[in-house]
């Protein structure tokens, strides 16, 4: 069964996984980054839209997503205060951290699991509890990216 899963995954998924893994691993090192990057960081959270779109426009899915998106955003906003060391001009100095890798992988693997469940267990994926769980997961980690970006771009950090 595992072999069937692996060979039936679209080919583009594996390069995407490697690229996202590389981005996440870069975040584990202390670094300097251009501030413009933080205008685009919330787009990593947009990867979650794939999971949400699969559920259609259900009120349950989007309501749960919204609540957890806000909660994730608040967490990310507060977490980023500990990561930003200095902001000078168009660059920001950041501590290495593992949250970027963890959140990217959670979004990737949640989308992967949702796709797999849709193919193998369509009744389970249509269950309101499953929809709510997936919406909560992808909402919270997507919100983290937005909160971290807002803190980095507009928060009070050392100059």
C-alpha positions as CSV (number, residue, x, y, z in Angstrom):
1,X,0.0,0.0,0.0
2,X,2.8,2.4,0.9
3,X,4.4,1.8,-2.5
4,X,1.2,2.5,-4.3
5,X,0.9,5.8,-2.4
6,X,4.4,6.9,-3.3
7,X,4.2,6.0,-7.0
8,X,0.8,7.7,-7.3
9,X,1.8,11.0,-5.8
10,X,2.1,13.6,-8.6
11,X,5.8,14.2,-9.6
12,X,5.7,17.9,-8.8
13,X,5.1,17.2,-5.1
14,X,8.6,15.9,-4.4
15,X,10.5,19.0,-5.7
16,X,8.0,21.2,-3.8
17,X,8.8,19.2,-0.7
18,X,12.6,19.6,-1.2
19,X,12.2,23.3,-1.8
20,X,10.0,23.9,1.2
21,X,12.4,21.8,3.4
22,X,15.4,23.9,2.2
23,X,13.5,27.1,3.0
24,X,12.7,25.8,6.5
25,X,16.2,24.6,7.1
26,X,17.6,28.0,6.2
27,X,15.5,29.4,9.0
28,X,17.3,27.3,11.6
29,X,20.5,29.5,11.3
30,X,21.0,33.0,12.5
31,X,20.9,35.2,9.4
32,X,20.4,38.6,7.8
33,X,17.4,38.8,5.5
34,X,15.9,41.5,3.3
35,X,12.8,43.1,4.8
36,X,11.0,42.7,1.6
37,X,11.0,39.0,2.3
38,X,8.5,39.6,5.1
39,X,6.0,41.2,2.8
40,X,5.9,37.8,1.0
41,X,6.2,35.4,4.0
42,X,2.4,35.2,4.5
43,X,2.3,33.6,1.0
44,X,3.8,30.5,2.6
45,X,0.6,30.4,4.6
46,X,-1.3,30.6,1.4
47,X,-0.3,27.0,0.7
48,X,-3.1,26.2,3.2
49,X,-5.6,27.6,0.8
50,X,-5.3,24.4,-1.2
51,X,-6.7,22.5,1.8
52,X,-9.4,25.0,2.4
53,X,-10.5,25.1,-1.2
54,X,-10.9,21.4,-1.2
55,X,-13.7,21.8,1.3
56,X,-15.6,24.4,-0.8
57,X,-17.2,27.4,0.8
58,X,-18.5,25.7,3.9
59,X,-19.2,28.0,6.8
60,X,-17.7,25.5,9.2
61,X,-14.3,25.2,7.4
62,X,-13.9,29.0,6.9
63,X,-15.1,29.9,10.4
64,X,-12.7,27.4,12.1
65,X,-9.9,28.5,9.7
66,X,-10.5,32.2,10.6
67,X,-10.5,31.7,14.4
68,X,-7.3,29.6,14.3
69,X,-5.7,32.0,11.8
70,X,-6.2,34.9,14.2
71,X,-4.8,32.8,17.1
72,X,-1.8,31.7,15.0
73,X,-1.2,35.3,14.0
74,X,-1.2,36.4,17.6
75,X,1.2,33.6,18.5
76,X,3.5,34.4,15.6
77,X,3.5,38.1,16.4
78,X,4.6,37.5,20.0
79,X,7.1,34.7,19.0
80,X,8.8,36.9,16.5
81,X,9.8,39.4,19.2
82,X,12.3,36.9,20.4
83,X,13.7,36.2,16.9
84,X,14.3,39.7,15.5
85,X,17.7,40.9,16.7
86,X,18.0,44.1,14.7
87,X,16.4,46.0,11.9
88,X,18.6,48.3,9.9
89,X,17.5,49.9,6.6
90,X,16.2,47.3,4.3
91,X,17.7,44.3,6.3
92,X,16.8,42.4,9.4
93,X,19.0,40.2,11.6
94,X,17.3,37.1,12.9
95,X,18.1,34.4,15.4
96,X,18.0,30.8,14.1
97,X,14.8,29.0,15.0
98,X,12.9,25.9,14.1
99,X,9.3,27.3,13.9
100,X,9.7,28.2,10.2
101,X,10.6,24.6,9.3
102,X,7.9,23.1,11.6
103,X,5.1,25.4,10.2
104,X,6.1,24.8,6.6
105,X,6.2,21.1,7.1
106,X,2.8,21.1,8.9
107,X,1.2,22.8,6.0
108,X,2.8,20.5,3.4
109,X,2.0,17.3,5.3
110,X,-1.5,18.4,6.1
111,X,-2.1,19.1,2.4
112,X,-0.5,15.8,1.6
113,X,-2.7,13.9,4.1
114,X,-5.8,15.7,2.9
115,X,-5.1,14.7,-0.7
116,X,-4.4,11.1,0.4
117,X,-7.5,10.9,2.5
118,X,-9.6,12.3,-0.3
119,X,-8.3,9.5,-2.6
120,X,-8.5,6.7,-0.2
121,X,-11.1,7.6,2.4
122,X,-13.5,10.2,0.9
123,X,-16.2,9.6,3.6
124,X,-13.7,10.5,6.3
125,X,-12.6,13.7,4.6
126,X,-16.2,14.8,4.2
127,X,-16.8,14.4,8.0
128,X,-17.3,17.8,9.7
129,X,-14.9,16.9,12.5
130,X,-12.2,16.1,10.0
131,X,-12.9,19.4,8.2
132,X,-12.7,21.3,11.4
133,X,-9.4,19.6,12.5
134,X,-7.7,20.3,9.1
135,X,-9.0,23.9,9.1
136,X,-7.7,24.5,12.6
137,X,-4.3,23.1,11.7
138,X,-3.8,25.0,8.5
139,X,-5.4,28.1,9.9
140,X,-3.1,28.3,12.9
141,X,0.1,27.7,11.1
142,X,-0.9,30.1,8.3
143,X,-1.6,32.8,10.8
144,X,1.8,32.3,12.3
145,X,3.4,33.5,9.1
146,X,1.2,36.6,9.0
147,X,1.9,37.5,12.7
148,X,5.6,37.0,12.3
149,X,5.7,39.3,9.2
150,X,3.7,42.0,10.9
151,X,6.0,41.9,13.9
152,X,9.1,42.0,11.8
153,X,7.9,44.8,9.5
154,X,6.1,47.0,12.0
155,X,6.9,45.9,15.5
156,X,9.2,47.6,17.9
157,X,12.7,46.0,17.4
158,X,16.2,47.3,18.1
159,X,17.4,49.6,15.4
